[in-house]
Amino acid sequence: MSLALDILTAAYAATIAAGGIIGYVKAGSVPSLAMGVACGTLMMYGAYQMGQDPKNITVSLVTSAVLTGVMGYRFSNSGKFMPAGLVGALSLLMVLRLSYRALGN
């Protein structure tokens, strides 16, 4: 069993999970903890899949697209860059990267 990962996707996954943990520690937000860890775990699984087969982007693309929509919506309602704007922007960049990869292969 190979432990190859797509490094950029794995870093994004760790950032999402860490953000959920920080949201819980700072504000006591259980939904932030649950969704941050859940989305981070899904993205880490996607990073593993991409490490095995670079064309296998479905889990990563869907997860980052959902995060783009949800966090972009939260940013547009609140106007606060942290954390919704940052996560929305990172997620959009990941969607663009994965879309480019899908079209290029």
Summary of the structure (lengths in Angstrom):
residues: 105
radius of gyration: 13.8
end to end distance: 24.8
largest distance: 45.0
contacts: 328
relative contact order: 0.14
helix: 85%
strand: 0%
